[in-house]
Amino acid sequence: MIAVRFPASIEERLNELAAKTGRTKTFYVREAVLEHLDDLEDLYLAERRLARNKTAIPLEEVMKQYGLAD
């Protein structure tokens, strides 16, 4: 279990959304985390790899390698 503290403005928005939709605040917090967790994992993995390698590959080259560009 995780306890999360939000600023009052976020708490109020969650309260309003939950009241209007009949779902719990927990439901919406869980949905928000799940929606963004994959992106955060990808971002931090990419940052670690870039820091280790210090070599960047141009996007155009990667796209050509995977057949995504002309």
Buried (B, 14 or more C-beta within 10 A) or exposed (E): EEEEEEEEEEEEBBEEEBEEEEEEBEBBBEEEEEEEEEEEEEEEEEEEEEEEEEEEEEEEEEEEEEEEEE
